[in-house]
Structure formats: C-alpha cells, structure tokens
Amino acid sequence: MHDICLNVHYSAPKEIWDMIGEIYRSMDYWCGFENGGCPTWRGDNIELCASVEPGGIQISGEMPDEIWNKWYSELKSKMSANL
C-alpha cells in the first residue's frame, strides 16, 4: 500500500488542474477518471486512485514497490517540471 499527499491546493487555477490532468494521463497504468471522477491507474497488482483533499492531492492504493519507486519518481519529476 502507498499513500502520499502532494502539496497542490484545491484552489489552484484551472490551467494548473488541466496540466495535472495531462500528467496523470501520461503516467503508466492510466485508466481514466473512475468512481465519481477519481483519477485511477490499474494493472496487475496495481490499483491507485487520486483525490483532492484539504492538504493537497492524495494518491493512494496498491502498487508493487519496484514499480512504485519508478512510477512515483516519474510523477514527481513531471509535476516539478510543469508546476
């Protein structure tokens, strides 16, 4: 299980959320917006979901550690470069 919180406030402007959506879609295992619009990634032993919480973007769920380490590193890199 993994559970992270990224420091992106829910009041960020639309262009930021559009950029985040593009980054989500570029990530491996992307499945789309499921369960009421939650960004979701799925694969073998993989089920991650993102939500916007008062503390920031929360991404939680299951992903094997060896995949997570690469996936999360790529996500942080893309978010940092674009935001």
C-alpha positions as CSV (number, residue, x, y, z in Angstrom):
1,M,0.0,0.0,0.0
2,H,1.1,3.5,-0.8
3,D,-0.4,6.8,0.4
4,I,1.1,10.2,-0.5
5,C,0.0,13.8,-0.3
6,L,1.3,16.3,-2.9
7,N,1.3,20.0,-1.9
8,V,-1.2,21.2,-4.6
9,H,-4.1,23.2,-3.1
10,Y,-7.6,22.6,-4.2
11,S,-8.0,26.3,-5.1
12,A,-5.3,26.1,-7.8
13,P,-6.4,27.7,-11.1
14,K,-8.0,25.7,-13.9
15,E,-4.8,25.8,-16.0
16,I,-2.9,24.0,-13.2
17,W,-5.6,21.3,-12.9
18,D,-5.6,20.9,-16.7
19,M,-1.8,20.4,-16.6
20,I,-2.1,17.9,-13.8
21,G,-4.7,16.0,-15.8
22,E,-2.2,15.8,-18.7
23,I,0.5,14.5,-16.4
24,Y,-2.0,11.9,-15.0
25,R,-2.8,10.7,-18.5
26,S,0.9,10.4,-19.4
27,M,1.6,8.0,-16.5
28,D,1.8,4.2,-17.0
29,Y,-1.2,2.2,-16.0
30,W,-3.6,5.2,-16.6
31,C,-7.3,4.0,-16.6
32,G,-9.2,7.3,-16.6
33,F,-11.5,9.0,-14.2
34,E,-13.5,6.4,-12.3
35,N,-15.6,6.2,-9.2
36,G,-17.1,9.6,-9.4
37,G,-14.3,11.2,-11.3
38,C,-11.3,10.0,-9.4
39,P,-8.1,9.6,-11.5
40,T,-7.2,5.9,-11.5
41,W,-4.3,3.7,-12.5
42,R,-4.6,-0.1,-12.8
43,G,-2.6,-3.1,-13.8
44,D,-1.5,-6.5,-12.3
45,N,-1.5,-5.9,-8.6
46,I,-1.9,-2.1,-9.2
47,E,-4.9,0.0,-8.2
48,L,-4.2,3.6,-7.4
49,C,-6.7,6.5,-7.0
50,A,-6.1,10.2,-6.6
51,S,-8.3,12.7,-4.8
52,V,-8.1,16.3,-3.9
53,E,-8.1,16.8,-0.1
54,P,-7.7,19.9,2.1
55,G,-4.0,19.0,2.5
56,G,-3.4,18.5,-1.3
57,I,-3.6,15.8,-3.9
58,Q,-3.7,12.4,-2.2
59,I,-2.7,9.3,-4.2
60,S,-3.2,6.0,-2.5
61,G,-3.6,2.3,-3.3
62,E,-1.7,-0.7,-4.2
63,M,1.4,-0.9,-6.4
64,P,4.4,-3.2,-6.0
65,D,7.3,-1.3,-4.5
66,E,9.7,-1.9,-7.5
67,I,7.1,-0.3,-9.9
68,W,6.1,2.4,-7.4
69,N,9.6,3.6,-6.9
70,K,9.9,4.3,-10.7
71,W,6.3,5.5,-11.2
72,Y,6.4,7.9,-8.2
73,S,9.8,9.3,-9.2
74,E,8.5,10.0,-12.7
75,L,5.3,11.6,-11.3
76,K,7.3,13.9,-9.1
77,S,9.6,14.8,-11.9
78,K,6.8,15.7,-14.3
79,M,4.9,17.7,-11.6
80,S,8.0,19.6,-10.6
81,A,8.9,20.4,-14.2
82,N,5.4,21.6,-15.1
83,L,4.3,23.3,-11.9
